[in-house]
Amino acid sequence: MEFRITSIDRQSSARCGVLTTAHGEVETPVFMPVGTQGTVKGIHQRDLADDAQAHIILGNTYHLFLRPGLEVLNAAGGLHRFIGWERPVLTDSGGFQVFSLSDIRKLKEDGAEFRSHIDGSKHFFTPERVVDIQRTIGADIMMAFDECTPYPADYDYAKHSMERTLRWLNRGWKQFREGTQSYDYPQTFFPIVQGSVYPELRRISAEQTAEAGCEGNAIGGLAVGEPVEQMYEMIQLVNGILPAVKPRYLMGVGTPVNILESIALGVDMFDCVMPTRNGRNGSIFTRNGQINIKNEKWKNDFSPIEENGASFVDTQFSKAYLRHLVIAGEMLGSQISSLHNIAFYLWLMREAREKIKNGTFIAWKNEMVENLSKKL
């Protein structure tokens, strides 16, 4: 993997870059649609690539390991071939999912023992095994196995959790360097900074993570319930330590406003289930604010989903029609809403890159943050 910075904003820490992988180039800042189980829910790969203009998607190690399983993925030649996606893929290590299963997992120094949410079968993830699993999945970018610290957590718990993540990083990084690739293309490995909302812990984690010398770095354990001001504080602190010449990935974030503010703090990569999850529930993102399409006010509104003649998908469905589909529980309603929201997020990234390049990012960002905070 290579990362090249192409533009830097003079009024903030925002920057544009190009991430080059074996499956193509990705311009940053970038939002990665979440394809947890080998699919971005409700969206065909063709629409994802052509209409939404996605250049990289995310898969999840935990879910793909359980179903369809490594035997199937290996026989298919990896996730790219299995799902018919020729562009880059990043896989989350599954740490968040494993640690969210607090009632059906046991945490040990060696790793995490857990039971499948599907059939109750018992499994054990170690930092080394998670690397090997992601080798078989075939992601262009794989993540280190970490302990995702919950919020709230007291200082001692957060410190213990952060230190374990660093020990696991060293083990996973060693496994990655000494192992061999499963397919005929190279992969890369990103570690994850933890430390909850404690500046001292975040600083230690960021410094030791940077010292590992991986090709990119991630920030985890945020947007898990902490006040947004603390989230931004932690991002700014960590990005001041992580090497500027390498991509910075903020995991699981978030709202369009969160993303724009984080771009200004120097983040390059994002992912979140919000566009599709909100879309399935009738929550629509537009450049003028957020719409709850289930509201009665849209029943006879025959204007396009996006006002001013703009649309992020090929066909301009009306608000009234989309409301009808969602209220009726029709699958097409979820499909239109999800595709629109994903396309909106990716449009927002393209606009951000353009504004960084022409030197107007901060003024545009401030205006967009005000608009995007509105409920229409």
Buried (B, 14 or more C-beta within 10 A) or exposed (E): BEBEBEBBBEEBBBBBBEBBBBBEBBBBBBBBBBBBBBBBBBBBBEBBBEBBBBBBBBBBBBBBBBEBEBEEBBEBEBBBBBBEBEBBBBBBBBBBBBBBBEEEBEBEEBBBBBBBEEEEEEBEBBBBBBBBBBBBBBBBBBBBBBBBBBBEBEEEEBBEBBBBBBEBBBBBBEBBEEEEEBBEEEBBBBBBBBBBBBEEBBBBBBEBBBEBEBBBBBBBBBBBEBEBEBBBBBBBBBBEBBEEEBBBBBBBBBBBBBBBBBBBBBBBBBBBBBBBBBBBEBBBBBBBBBBBBBBEEBEEBEEBBBEEEBBBBEEEBBBBBBBBBBBEEEEBBBBBBBBBBBBBBBBBBBBBBBBBBEEEBBEBBEEBBEBBEEEB
